Amino acid sequence: MPTSPSSKSSRGTSRARISVTVSPGAARTELVGRHGAGWKARVAAPPERGRANEALVGLLAEVLEVPPRSVRVVGGQRGRAKVVEVDGLELGEVERRLARSKLDE
């Protein structure tokens, strides 16, 4: 699942979609890095009742420096391969911030 180009919402704000492969039940929650055309993340939350998705949203919101309400899982709610939509950022900026977070470690 490659990342998709940015688009504009009906309100005229930027919106980007990224692919994220998630490993739930990990020892810690972290962005691992690139994974093919997308990204890989580990979350400590278990894969039950949406907890892993909530943890992923929180992780990405923190890394991208956006409010959690701007990040949502729009595909793959029950699987490891997710499509995540980010409001307020262009795809290029999302990619830069994710890459920068890996360099800052």
VEXDREN-42917 format. One record per atom (N, C-alpha, C): residue in three letters; atom name; x, z negated, y negated. Coordinates in Angstrom, 1 decimal, decimal comma, always signed. Each point is the difference from the previous one (the first is absolute). Layout:
N
atom fimi = ala | drentor = CA | c1 = X | c3 = Z | c2 = Y
...
This chain:
105
atom fimi = met | drentor = N | c1 = +0,8 | c3 = +0,0 | c2 = +1,2
atom fimi = met | drentor = CA | c1 = -0,8 | c3 = +0,0 | c2 = -1,2
atom fimi = met | drentor = C | c1 = +0,9 | c3 = +0,0 | c2 = -1,2
atom fimi = pro | drentor = N | c1 = +0,2 | c3 = +1,1 | c2 = -0,6
atom fimi = pro | drentor = CA | c1 = +0,8 | c3 = +0,0 | c2 = -1,2
atom fimi = pro | drentor = C | c1 = -0,7 | c3 = -0,5 | c2 = -1,2
atom fimi = thr | drentor = N | c1 = +0,8 | c3 = -0,3 | c2 = -1,1
atom fimi = thr | drentor = CA | c1 = -0,7 | c3 = -0,5 | c2 = -1,2
atom fimi = thr | drentor = C | c1 = -0,7 | c3 = +1,2 | c2 = -0,6
atom fimi = ser | drentor = N | c1 = -1,0 | c3 = -0,3 | c2 = -0,8
atom fimi = ser | drentor = CA | c1 = -0,7 | c3 = +1,1 | c2 = -0,7
atom fimi = ser | drentor = C | c1 = +0,2 | c3 = +0,0 | c2 = -1,5
atom fimi = pro | drentor = N | c1 = -0,2 | c3 = +1,0 | c2 = -0,6
atom fimi = pro | drentor = CA | c1 = +0,2 | c3 = +0,1 | c2 = -1,5
atom fimi = pro | drentor = C | c1 = -0,9 | c3 = -0,9 | c2 = -0,7
atom fimi = ser | drentor = N | c1 = +0,4 | c3 = -0,3 | c2 = -1,2
atom fimi = ser | drentor = CA | c1 = -0,8 | c3 = -0,9 | c2 = -0,9
atom fimi = ser | drentor = C | c1 = -1,2 | c3 = +0,8 | c2 = -0,4
atom fimi = ser | drentor = N | c1 = -1,1 | c3 = -0,7 | c2 = -0,3
atom fimi = ser | drentor = CA | c1 = -1,2 | c3 = +0,6 | c2 = -0,5
atom fimi = ser | drentor = C | c1 = -0,5 | c3 = -0,9 | c2 = -1,1
atom fimi = lys | drentor = N | c1 = -1,0 | c3 = +0,4 | c2 = -0,7
atom fimi = lys | drentor = CA | c1 = -0,7 | c3 = -0,8 | c2 = -1,0
atom fimi = lys | drentor = C | c1 = -1,3 | c3 = -0,4 | c2 = +0,5
atom fimi = ser | drentor = N | c1 = -0,3 | c3 = -1,3 | c2 = -0,3
atom fimi = ser | drentor = CA | c1 = -1,3 | c3 = -0,5 | c2 = +0,4
atom fimi = ser | drentor = C | c1 = -1,1 | c3 = +0,5 | c2 = -1,0
atom fimi = ser | drentor = N | c1 = -1,2 | c3 = -0,3 | c2 = +0,3
atom fimi = ser | drentor = CA | c1 = -1,1 | c3 = +0,4 | c2 = -0,9
atom fimi = ser | drentor = C | c1 = +0,1 | c3 = -0,7 | c2 = -1,4
atom fimi = arg | drentor = N | c1 = +0,8 | c3 = -1,1 | c2 = -0,1
atom fimi = arg | drentor = CA | c1 = +0,2 | c3 = -0,7 | c2 = -1,3
atom fimi = arg | drentor = C | c1 = +1,3 | c3 = +0,6 | c2 = -0,7
atom fimi = gly | drentor = N | c1 = +0,7 | c3 = +1,0 | c2 = +0,6
atom fimi = gly | drentor = CA | c1 = +1,1 | c3 = +0,6 | c2 = -0,6
atom fimi = gly | drentor = C | c1 = +1,3 | c3 = -0,8 | c2 = +0,2
atom fimi = thr | drentor = N | c1 = +0,0 | c3 = -1,0 | c2 = +0,9
atom fimi = thr | drentor = CA | c1 = +1,3 | c3 = -0,7 | c2 = +0,3
atom fimi = thr | drentor = C | c1 = +0,7 | c3 = +0,6 | c2 = +1,2
atom fimi = ser | drentor = N | c1 = +1,3 | c3 = -0,1 | c2 = +0,0
atom fimi = ser | drentor = CA | c1 = +0,8 | c3 = +0,5 | c2 = +1,1
atom fimi = ser | drentor = C | c1 = -0,3 | c3 = -0,7 | c2 = +1,3
atom fimi = arg | drentor = N | c1 = +0,2 | c3 = +0,7 | c2 = +1,1
atom fimi = arg | drentor = CA | c1 = -0,3 | c3 = -0,5 | c2 = +1,3
atom fimi = arg | drentor = C | c1 = +1,0 | c3 = +0,7 | c2 = +1,0
atom fimi = ala | drentor = N | c1 = +0,7 | c3 = -0,8 | c2 = +0,8
atom fimi = ala | drentor = CA | c1 = +0,9 | c3 = +0,6 | c2 = +1,0
atom fimi = ala | drentor = C | c1 = -0,3 | c3 = -0,5 | c2 = +1,4
atom fimi = arg | drentor = N | c1 = +0,2 | c3 = +0,8 | c2 = +1,0
atom fimi = arg | drentor = CA | c1 = -0,1 | c3 = -0,5 | c2 = +1,4
atom fimi = arg | drentor = C | c1 = +1,3 | c3 = +0,1 | c2 = +0,7
atom fimi = ile | drentor = N | c1 = +0,3 | c3 = -1,0 | c2 = +0,8
atom fimi = ile | drentor = CA | c1 = +1,2 | c3 = -0,1 | c2 = +0,8
atom fimi = ile | drentor = C | c1 = -0,3 | c3 = -0,3 | c2 = +1,4
atom fimi = ser | drentor = N | c1 = +0,8 | c3 = +0,4 | c2 = +0,9
atom fimi = ser | drentor = CA | c1 = -0,1 | c3 = -0,4 | c2 = +1,4
atom fimi = ser | drentor = C | c1 = +0,9 | c3 = -1,2 | c2 = +0,3
atom fimi = val | drentor = N | c1 = -0,6 | c3 = -1,0 | c2 = +0,7
atom fimi = val | drentor = CA | c1 = +0,8 | c3 = -1,2 | c2 = +0,3
atom fimi = val | drentor = C | c1 = -0,3 | c3 = -0,3 | c2 = +1,5
atom fimi = thr | drentor = N | c1 = +1,1 | c3 = -0,2 | c2 = +0,8
atom fimi = thr | drentor = CA | c1 = -0,1 | c3 = -0,5 | c2 = +1,3
atom fimi = thr | drentor = C | c1 = +0,2 | c3 = -1,5 | c2 = +0,0
atom fimi = val | drentor = N | c1 = -0,9 | c3 = -0,7 | c2 = +0,6
atom fimi = val | drentor = CA | c1 = +0,0 | c3 = -1,5 | c2 = -0,1
atom fimi = val | drentor = C | c1 = +0,2 | c3 = -0,6 | c2 = +1,3
atom fimi = ser | drentor = N | c1 = +0,9 | c3 = -1,0 | c2 = +0,1
atom fimi = ser | drentor = CA | c1 = +0,2 | c3 = -0,8 | c2 = +1,2
atom fimi = ser | drentor = C | c1 = -0,5 | c3 = -1,4 | c2 = -0,3
atom fimi = pro | drentor = N | c1 = -1,2 | c3 = -0,3 | c2 = +0,5
atom fimi = pro | drentor = CA | c1 = -0,6 | c3 = -1,4 | c2 = -0,3
atom fimi = pro | drentor = C | c1 = +0,6 | c3 = -1,0 | c2 = +0,9
atom fimi = gly | drentor = N | c1 = -0,2 | c3 = -1,3 | c2 = -0,3
atom fimi = gly | drentor = CA | c1 = +0,5 | c3 = -1,1 | c2 = +0,8
atom fimi = gly | drentor = C | c1 = +1,5 | c3 = -0,1 | c2 = -0,1
atom fimi = ala | drentor = N | c1 = +0,7 | c3 = +0,5 | c2 = -1,0
atom fimi = ala | drentor = CA | c1 = +1,4 | c3 = -0,1 | c2 = -0,2
atom fimi = ala | drentor = C | c1 = +0,5 | c3 = -1,4 | c2 = -0,4
atom fimi = ala | drentor = N | c1 = +1,2 | c3 = -0,3 | c2 = +0,1
atom fimi = ala | drentor = CA | c1 = +0,6 | c3 = -1,3 | c2 = -0,4
atom fimi = ala | drentor = C | c1 = -0,2 | c3 = -0,2 | c2 = -1,5
atom fimi = arg | drentor = N | c1 = +0,1 | c3 = +1,1 | c2 = -0,8
atom fimi = arg | drentor = CA | c1 = -0,2 | c3 = -0,1 | c2 = -1,4
atom fimi = arg | drentor = C | c1 = -0,6 | c3 = +1,3 | c2 = -0,6
atom fimi = thr | drentor = N | c1 = -0,5 | c3 = -0,1 | c2 = -1,2
atom fimi = thr | drentor = CA | c1 = -0,7 | c3 = +1,2 | c2 = -0,6
atom fimi = thr | drentor = C | c1 = +1,1 | c3 = +0,6 | c2 = -0,9
atom fimi = glu | drentor = N | c1 = +0,2 | c3 = +1,3 | c2 = +0,2
atom fimi = glu | drentor = CA | c1 = +1,0 | c3 = +0,7 | c2 = -0,7
atom fimi = glu | drentor = C | c1 = -0,2 | c3 = +1,5 | c2 = +0,1
atom fimi = leu | drentor = N | c1 = +0,5 | c3 = +0,7 | c2 = -1,1
atom fimi = leu | drentor = CA | c1 = +0,1 | c3 = +1,5 | c2 = +0,1
atom fimi = leu | drentor = C | c1 = +1,2 | c3 = +0,3 | c2 = +0,7
atom fimi = val | drentor = N | c1 = +0,0 | c3 = +0,8 | c2 = +1,1
atom fimi = val | drentor = CA | c1 = +1,2 | c3 = +0,3 | c2 = +0,8
atom fimi = val | drentor = C | c1 = +0,7 | c3 = +1,2 | c2 = -0,7
atom fimi = gly | drentor = N | c1 = -0,7 | c3 = +1,0 | c2 = -0,4
atom fimi = gly | drentor = CA | c1 = +0,6 | c3 = +1,2 | c2 = -0,6
atom fimi = gly | drentor = C | c1 = -0,7 | c3 = +1,3 | c2 = +0,4
atom fimi = arg | drentor = N | c1 = +0,7 | c3 = +1,1 | c2 = -0,1
atom fimi = arg | drentor = CA | c1 = -0,6 | c3 = +1,3 | c2 = +0,3
atom fimi = arg | drentor = C | c1 = -0,2 | c3 = +0,1 | c2 = +1,5
atom fimi = his | drentor = N | c1 = -1,1 | c3 = +0,7 | c2 = +0,3
atom fimi = his | drentor = CA | c1 = -0,4 | c3 = +0,2 | c2 = +1,4
atom fimi = his | drentor = C | c1 = -0,6 | c3 = +1,4 | c2 = +0,1
atom fimi = gly | drentor = N | c1 = +0,9 | c3 = +1,0 | c2 = +0,3
atom fimi = gly | drentor = CA | c1 = -0,5 | c3 = +1,4 | c2 = -0,1
atom fimi = gly | drentor = C | c1 = -0,3 | c3 = +0,3 | c2 = -1,4
atom fimi = ala | drentor = N | c1 = -1,2 | c3 = +0,6 | c2 = -0,2
atom fimi = ala | drentor = CA | c1 = -0,4 | c3 = +0,4 | c2 = -1,3
atom fimi = ala | drentor = C | c1 = -0,6 | c3 = -1,2 | c2 = -0,8
atom fimi = gly | drentor = N | c1 = -0,2 | c3 = -1,1 | c2 = +0,7
atom fimi = gly | drentor = CA | c1 = -0,7 | c3 = -1,1 | c2 = -0,6
atom fimi = gly | drentor = C | c1 = +0,9 | c3 = -1,3 | c2 = -0,1
atom fimi = trp | drentor = N | c1 = -0,6 | c3 = -1,1 | c2 = +0,2
atom fimi = trp | drentor = CA | c1 = +0,7 | c3 = -1,3 | c2 = -0,1
atom fimi = trp | drentor = C | c1 = -0,3 | c3 = -0,9 | c2 = +1,2
atom fimi = lys | drentor = N | c1 = +0,8 | c3 = -1,0 | c2 = +0,2
atom fimi = lys | drentor = CA | c1 = -0,3 | c3 = -0,9 | c2 = +1,1
atom fimi = lys | drentor = C | c1 = +0,0 | c3 = -1,4 | c2 = -0,6
atom fimi = ala | drentor = N | c1 = -0,9 | c3 = -0,8 | c2 = +0,4
atom fimi = ala | drentor = CA | c1 = -0,1 | c3 = -1,4 | c2 = -0,4
atom fimi = ala | drentor = C | c1 = -0,3 | c3 = -0,9 | c2 = +1,2
atom fimi = arg | drentor = N | c1 = +0,5 | c3 = -1,3 | c2 = -0,1
atom fimi = arg | drentor = CA | c1 = -0,3 | c3 = -1,0 | c2 = +0,9
atom fimi = arg | drentor = C | c1 = -0,9 | c3 = -1,0 | c2 = -0,7
atom fimi = val | drentor = N | c1 = -1,0 | c3 = -0,5 | c2 = +0,7
atom fimi = val | drentor = CA | c1 = -0,8 | c3 = -1,1 | c2 = -0,6
atom fimi = val | drentor = C | c1 = -0,1 | c3 = -1,2 | c2 = +1,0
atom fimi = ala | drentor = N | c1 = +0,0 | c3 = -1,2 | c2 = -0,5
atom fimi = ala | drentor = CA | c1 = +0,0 | c3 = -1,1 | c2 = +0,9
atom fimi = ala | drentor = C | c1 = -1,5 | c3 = -0,3 | c2 = +0,5
atom fimi = ala | drentor = N | c1 = -0,9 | c3 = +0,5 | c2 = -0,7
atom fimi = ala | drentor = CA | c1 = -1,4 | c3 = -0,2 | c2 = +0,3
atom fimi = ala | drentor = C | c1 = -0,4 | c3 = +0,7 | c2 = +1,3
atom fimi = pro | drentor = N | c1 = -0,9 | c3 = -0,6 | c2 = +0,8
atom fimi = pro | drentor = CA | c1 = -0,4 | c3 = +0,7 | c2 = +1,3
atom fimi = pro | drentor = C | c1 = -0,9 | c3 = +1,1 | c2 = -0,3
atom fimi = pro | drentor = N | c1 = -0,1 | c3 = +1,0 | c2 = +1,0
atom fimi = pro | drentor = CA | c1 = -0,9 | c3 = +1,1 | c2 = -0,2
atom fimi = pro | drentor = C | c1 = -1,4 | c3 = -0,3 | c2 = +0,4
atom fimi = glu | drentor = N | c1 = -0,6 | c3 = -0,9 | c2 = -0,7
atom fimi = glu | drentor = CA | c1 = -1,4 | c3 = -0,4 | c2 = +0,3
atom fimi = glu | drentor = C | c1 = -0,8 | c3 = -0,3 | c2 = -1,2
atom fimi = arg | drentor = N | c1 = -1,2 | c3 = +0,4 | c2 = -0,1
atom fimi = arg | drentor = CA | c1 = -0,9 | c3 = -0,2 | c2 = -1,1
atom fimi = arg | drentor = C | c1 = +0,6 | c3 = +0,5 | c2 = -1,3
atom fimi = gly | drentor = N | c1 = +0,8 | c3 = +1,0 | c2 = +0,0
atom fimi = gly | drentor = CA | c1 = +0,5 | c3 = +0,6 | c2 = -1,3
atom fimi = gly | drentor = C | c1 = +1,1 | c3 = -0,8 | c2 = -0,6
atom fimi = arg | drentor = N | c1 = +0,5 | c3 = -1,0 | c2 = +0,7
atom fimi = arg | drentor = CA | c1 = +1,1 | c3 = -0,8 | c2 = -0,6
atom fimi = arg | drentor = C | c1 = +1,3 | c3 = +0,8 | c2 = -0,2
atom fimi = ala | drentor = N | c1 = +0,4 | c3 = +0,8 | c2 = +0,9
atom fimi = ala | drentor = CA | c1 = +1,2 | c3 = +0,8 | c2 = -0,2
atom fimi = ala | drentor = C | c1 = -0,2 | c3 = +1,0 | c2 = -1,2
atom fimi = asn | drentor = N | c1 = -1,2 | c3 = +0,6 | c2 = -0,1
atom fimi = asn | drentor = CA | c1 = -0,2 | c3 = +0,9 | c2 = -1,1
atom fimi = asn | drentor = C | c1 = +0,1 | c3 = -0,8 | c2 = -1,4
atom fimi = glu | drentor = N | c1 = -0,6 | c3 = -1,2 | c2 = +0,0
atom fimi = glu | drentor = CA | c1 = +0,1 | c3 = -0,8 | c2 = -1,2
atom fimi = glu | drentor = C | c1 = +1,4 | c3 = -0,3 | c2 = -0,4
atom fimi = ala | drentor = N | c1 = +0,8 | c3 = -0,4 | c2 = +1,1
atom fimi = ala | drentor = CA | c1 = +1,4 | c3 = -0,3 | c2 = -0,3
atom fimi = ala | drentor = C | c1 = +0,8 | c3 = +1,3 | c2 = -0,5
atom fimi = leu | drentor = N | c1 = -0,3 | c3 = +1,1 | c2 = +0,6
atom fimi = leu | drentor = CA | c1 = +0,6 | c3 = +1,3 | c2 = -0,5
atom fimi = leu | drentor = C | c1 = -0,3 | c3 = +0,2 | c2 = -1,4
atom fimi = val | drentor = N | c1 = -1,3 | c3 = -0,1 | c2 = -0,4
atom fimi = val | drentor = CA | c1 = -0,4 | c3 = +0,2 | c2 = -1,4
atom fimi = val | drentor = C | c1 = +0,7 | c3 = -1,0 | c2 = -0,9
atom fimi = gly | drentor = N | c1 = +0,1 | c3 = -1,2 | c2 = +0,4
atom fimi = gly | drentor = CA | c1 = +0,8 | c3 = -1,0 | c2 = -0,8
atom fimi = gly | drentor = C | c1 = +1,4 | c3 = +0,4 | c2 = -0,2
atom fimi = leu | drentor = N | c1 = +0,7 | c3 = +0,4 | c2 = +1,1
atom fimi = leu | drentor = CA | c1 = +1,4 | c3 = +0,4 | c2 = +0,0
atom fimi = leu | drentor = C | c1 = +0,2 | c3 = +1,2 | c2 = -1,0
atom fimi = leu | drentor = N | c1 = -0,8 | c3 = +1,0 | c2 = +0,2
atom fimi = leu | drentor = CA | c1 = +0,2 | c3 = +1,2 | c2 = -0,8
atom fimi = leu | drentor = C | c1 = -0,3 | c3 = -0,3 | c2 = -1,5
atom fimi = ala | drentor = N | c1 = -1,0 | c3 = -0,8 | c2 = -0,3
atom fimi = ala | drentor = CA | c1 = -0,4 | c3 = -0,3 | c2 = -1,3
atom fimi = ala | drentor = C | c1 = +1,2 | c3 = -0,7 | c2 = -0,7
atom fimi = glu | drentor = N | c1 = +0,6 | c3 = -0,9 | c2 = +0,7
atom fimi = glu | drentor = CA | c1 = +1,2 | c3 = -0,8 | c2 = -0,5
atom fimi = glu | drentor = C | c1 = +1,2 | c3 = +1,0 | c2 = -0,2
atom fimi = val | drentor = N | c1 = +0,3 | c3 = +0,8 | c2 = +1,0
atom fimi = val | drentor = CA | c1 = +1,1 | c3 = +0,9 | c2 = -0,1
atom fimi = val | drentor = C | c1 = -0,2 | c3 = +1,1 | c2 = -1,2
atom fimi = leu | drentor = N | c1 = -1,2 | c3 = +0,4 | c2 = -0,1
atom fimi = leu | drentor = CA | c1 = -0,3 | c3 = +1,1 | c2 = -1,0
atom fimi = leu | drentor = C | c1 = -0,3 | c3 = -0,6 | c2 = -1,3
atom fimi = glu | drentor = N | c1 = -0,1 | c3 = -1,3 | c2 = -0,1
atom fimi = glu | drentor = CA | c1 = -0,3 | c3 = -0,7 | c2 = -1,3
atom fimi = glu | drentor = C | c1 = -1,4 | c3 = +0,5 | c2 = -0,6
atom fimi = val | drentor = N | c1 = -1,0 | c3 = +0,0 | c2 = +0,9
atom fimi = val | drentor = CA | c1 = -1,4 | c3 = +0,3 | c2 = -0,4
atom fimi = val | drentor = C | c1 = -0,9 | c3 = -1,1 | c2 = +0,5
atom fimi = pro | drentor = N | c1 = -1,1 | c3 = -0,2 | c2 = -0,6
atom fimi = pro | drentor = CA | c1 = -1,0 | c3 = -1,0 | c2 = +0,5
atom fimi = pro | drentor = C | c1 = -0,5 | c3 = +0,4 | c2 = +1,4
atom fimi = pro | drentor = N | c1 = -0,2 | c3 = -0,9 | c2 = +0,9
atom fimi = pro | drentor = CA | c1 = -0,5 | c3 = +0,3 | c2 = +1,4
atom fimi = pro | drentor = C | c1 = -1,3 | c3 = +0,9 | c2 = +0,0
atom fimi = arg | drentor = N | c1 = -0,8 | c3 = -0,1 | c2 = -1,1
atom fimi = arg | drentor = CA | c1 = -1,2 | c3 = +0,8 | c2 = +0,0
atom fimi = arg | drentor = C | c1 = +0,3 | c3 = +1,5 | c2 = -0,1
atom fimi = ser | drentor = N | c1 = +1,3 | c3 = +0,3 | c2 = -0,4
atom fimi = ser | drentor = CA | c1 = +0,4 | c3 = +1,4 | c2 = -0,2
atom fimi = ser | drentor = C | c1 = +0,5 | c3 = +0,6 | c2 = +1,3
atom fimi = val | drentor = N | c1 = +0,1 | c3 = -0,8 | c2 = +1,1
atom fimi = val | drentor = CA | c1 = +0,5 | c3 = +0,5 | c2 = +1,2
atom fimi = val | drentor = C | c1 = -1,0 | c3 = -0,2 | c2 = +1,1
atom fimi = arg | drentor = N | c1 = -0,3 | c3 = +1,1 | c2 = +0,8
atom fimi = arg | drentor = CA | c1 = -1,0 | c3 = -0,2 | c2 = +1,1
atom fimi = arg | drentor = C | c1 = +0,4 | c3 = +1,0 | c2 = +1,1
atom fimi = val | drentor = N | c1 = -0,3 | c3 = -0,5 | c2 = +1,2
atom fimi = val | drentor = CA | c1 = +0,1 | c3 = +0,8 | c2 = +1,2
atom fimi = val | drentor = C | c1 = -1,2 | c3 = +0,9 | c2 = +0,1
atom fimi = val | drentor = N | c1 = +0,2 | c3 = +1,3 | c2 = +0,0
atom fimi = val | drentor = CA | c1 = -1,1 | c3 = +0,9 | c2 = +0,1
atom fimi = val | drentor = C | c1 = +0,0 | c3 = +0,8 | c2 = +1,3
atom fimi = gly | drentor = N | c1 = +1,0 | c3 = -0,2 | c2 = +0,8
atom fimi = gly | drentor = CA | c1 = +0,0 | c3 = +0,6 | c2 = +1,3
atom fimi = gly | drentor = C | c1 = +0,8 | c3 = -0,8 | c2 = +1,0
atom fimi = gly | drentor = N | c1 = -0,5 | c3 = +0,0 | c2 = +1,3
atom fimi = gly | drentor = CA | c1 = +0,8 | c3 = -0,7 | c2 = +1,0
atom fimi = gly | drentor = C | c1 = -0,3 | c3 = -1,5 | c2 = +0,0
atom fimi = gln | drentor = N | c1 = -1,2 | c3 = -0,4 | c2 = -0,4
atom fimi = gln | drentor = CA | c1 = -0,3 | c3 = -1,5 | c2 = -0,1
atom fimi = gln | drentor = C | c1 = +0,3 | c3 = -0,7 | c2 = +1,3
atom fimi = arg | drentor = N | c1 = -0,2 | c3 = +0,6 | c2 = +1,1
atom fimi = arg | drentor = CA | c1 = +0,2 | c3 = -0,7 | c2 = +1,3
atom fimi = arg | drentor = C | c1 = +1,3 | c3 = +0,4 | c2 = +0,8
atom fimi = gly | drentor = N | c1 = +0,8 | c3 = +0,8 | c2 = -0,6
atom fimi = gly | drentor = CA | c1 = +1,2 | c3 = +0,5 | c2 = +0,7
atom fimi = gly | drentor = C | c1 = +1,3 | c3 = -0,4 | c2 = -0,8
atom fimi = arg | drentor = N | c1 = +1,1 | c3 = +0,4 | c2 = +0,5
atom fimi = arg | drentor = CA | c1 = +1,3 | c3 = -0,3 | c2 = -0,6
atom fimi = arg | drentor = C | c1 = +0,3 | c3 = +1,0 | c2 = -1,1
atom fimi = ala | drentor = N | c1 = -0,5 | c3 = +1,2 | c2 = +0,1
atom fimi = ala | drentor = CA | c1 = +0,3 | c3 = +1,1 | c2 = -1,0
atom fimi = ala | drentor = C | c1 = -1,1 | c3 = -0,1 | c2 = -1,0
atom fimi = lys | drentor = N | c1 = +0,4 | c3 = -0,3 | c2 = -1,2
atom fimi = lys | drentor = CA | c1 = -1,0 | c3 = -0,2 | c2 = -1,2
atom fimi = lys | drentor = C | c1 = +0,2 | c3 = +1,0 | c2 = -1,0
atom fimi = val | drentor = N | c1 = -1,1 | c3 = +0,3 | c2 = -0,7
atom fimi = val | drentor = CA | c1 = +0,1 | c3 = +0,7 | c2 = -1,3
atom fimi = val | drentor = C | c1 = -0,4 | c3 = -1,0 | c2 = -1,1
atom fimi = val | drentor = N | c1 = +0,9 | c3 = -0,1 | c2 = -0,9
atom fimi = val | drentor = CA | c1 = -0,3 | c3 = -1,0 | c2 = -1,1
atom fimi = val | drentor = C | c1 = -0,1 | c3 = +0,7 | c2 = -1,3
atom fimi = glu | drentor = N | c1 = -1,0 | c3 = -0,3 | c2 = -0,8
atom fimi = glu | drentor = CA | c1 = -0,2 | c3 = +0,6 | c2 = -1,3
atom fimi = glu | drentor = C | c1 = +0,4 | c3 = -1,1 | c2 = -1,1
atom fimi = val | drentor = N | c1 = +0,7 | c3 = +0,5 | c2 = -1,0
atom fimi = val | drentor = CA | c1 = +0,4 | c3 = -0,8 | c2 = -1,1
atom fimi = val | drentor = C | c1 = -0,5 | c3 = +0,6 | c2 = -1,3
atom fimi = asp | drentor = N | c1 = -0,8 | c3 = -0,8 | c2 = -0,7
atom fimi = asp | drentor = CA | c1 = -0,5 | c3 = +0,4 | c2 = -1,3
atom fimi = asp | drentor = C | c1 = +0,9 | c3 = -0,3 | c2 = -1,1
atom fimi = gly | drentor = N | c1 = +0,1 | c3 = +0,9 | c2 = -1,0
atom fimi = gly | drentor = CA | c1 = +0,8 | c3 = -0,3 | c2 = -1,2
atom fimi = gly | drentor = C | c1 = +1,4 | c3 = +0,5 | c2 = +0,0
atom fimi = leu | drentor = N | c1 = +0,5 | c3 = +0,6 | c2 = +1,2
atom fimi = leu | drentor = CA | c1 = +1,3 | c3 = +0,5 | c2 = +0,0
atom fimi = leu | drentor = C | c1 = +0,0 | c3 = +1,4 | c2 = +0,6
atom fimi = glu | drentor = N | c1 = +0,9 | c3 = +0,8 | c2 = -0,4
atom fimi = glu | drentor = CA | c1 = +0,2 | c3 = +1,3 | c2 = +0,6
atom fimi = glu | drentor = C | c1 = +0,8 | c3 = -0,1 | c2 = +1,2
atom fimi = leu | drentor = N | c1 = -0,1 | c3 = +0,9 | c2 = +1,0
atom fimi = leu | drentor = CA | c1 = +0,7 | c3 = -0,1 | c2 = +1,2
atom fimi = leu | drentor = C | c1 = +1,5 | c3 = -0,2 | c2 = -0,2
atom fimi = gly | drentor = N | c1 = +0,6 | c3 = +0,8 | c2 = -0,9
atom fimi = gly | drentor = CA | c1 = +1,5 | c3 = -0,1 | c2 = -0,3
atom fimi = gly | drentor = C | c1 = +0,4 | c3 = -1,4 | c2 = -0,4
atom fimi = glu | drentor = N | c1 = -0,9 | c3 = -0,7 | c2 = -0,8
atom fimi = glu | drentor = CA | c1 = +0,3 | c3 = -1,4 | c2 = -0,4
atom fimi = glu | drentor = C | c1 = -0,1 | c3 = -0,9 | c2 = +1,1
atom fimi = val | drentor = N | c1 = -1,0 | c3 = +0,1 | c2 = +0,9
atom fimi = val | drentor = CA | c1 = -0,2 | c3 = -0,8 | c2 = +1,2
atom fimi = val | drentor = C | c1 = +1,3 | c3 = +0,1 | c2 = +0,9
atom fimi = glu | drentor = N | c1 = +0,4 | c3 = +1,2 | c2 = +0,2
atom fimi = glu | drentor = CA | c1 = +1,2 | c3 = +0,3 | c2 = +0,8
atom fimi = glu | drentor = C | c1 = +1,2 | c3 = -0,7 | c2 = -0,6
atom fimi = arg | drentor = N | c1 = +0,2 | c3 = +0,1 | c2 = -1,3
atom fimi = arg | drentor = CA | c1 = +1,2 | c3 = -0,5 | c2 = -0,7
atom fimi = arg | drentor = C | c1 = +0,0 | c3 = -1,6 | c2 = +0,1
atom fimi = arg | drentor = N | c1 = -1,2 | c3 = -0,6 | c2 = -0,2
atom fimi = arg | drentor = CA | c1 = -0,1 | c3 = -1,4 | c2 = +0,1
atom fimi = arg | drentor = C | c1 = +0,3 | c3 = -0,6 | c2 = +1,4
atom fimi = leu | drentor = N | c1 = -0,6 | c3 = +0,7 | c2 = +1,0
atom fimi = leu | drentor = CA | c1 = +0,3 | c3 = -0,4 | c2 = +1,4
atom fimi = leu | drentor = C | c1 = +1,5 | c3 = +0,2 | c2 = +0,3
atom fimi = ala | drentor = N | c1 = +0,6 | c3 = +1,1 | c2 = -0,3
atom fimi = ala | drentor = CA | c1 = +1,4 | c3 = +0,2 | c2 = +0,2
atom fimi = ala | drentor = C | c1 = +0,8 | c3 = -1,0 | c2 = -0,7
atom fimi = arg | drentor = N | c1 = -0,3 | c3 = -0,3 | c2 = -1,3
atom fimi = arg | drentor = CA | c1 = +0,7 | c3 = -1,0 | c2 = -0,8
atom fimi = arg | drentor = C | c1 = +0,0 | c3 = -1,4 | c2 = +0,7
atom fimi = ser | drentor = N | c1 = -1,2 | c3 = -0,3 | c2 = +0,6
atom fimi = ser | drentor = CA | c1 = -0,1 | c3 = -1,4 | c2 = +0,6
atom fimi = ser | drentor = C | c1 = +1,0 | c3 = -0,1 | c2 = +1,1
atom fimi = lys | drentor = N | c1 = +0,2 | c3 = +1,1 | c2 = +0,7
atom fimi = lys | drentor = CA | c1 = +1,0 | c3 = -0,1 | c2 = +1,2
atom fimi = lys | drentor = C | c1 = +1,4 | c3 = +0,0 | c2 = -0,6
atom fimi = leu | drentor = N | c1 = +0,3 | c3 = +0,5 | c2 = -1,1
atom fimi = leu | drentor = CA | c1 = +1,3 | c3 = +0,0 | c2 = -0,6
atom fimi = leu | drentor = C | c1 = +0,3 | c3 = -1,4 | c2 = -0,6
atom fimi = asp | drentor = N | c1 = -1,0 | c3 = -0,7 | c2 = -0,4
atom fimi = asp | drentor = CA | c1 = +0,2 | c3 = -1,3 | c2 = -0,7
atom fimi = asp | drentor = C | c1 = +0,3 | c3 = -1,1 | c2 = +1,0
atom fimi = glu | drentor = N | c1 = -0,1 | c3 = +0,3 | c2 = +1,3
atom fimi = glu | drentor = CA | c1 = +0,2 | c3 = -1,1 | c2 = +1,0
atom fimi = glu | drentor = C | c1 = +1,4 | c3 = -0,3 | c2 = +0,2
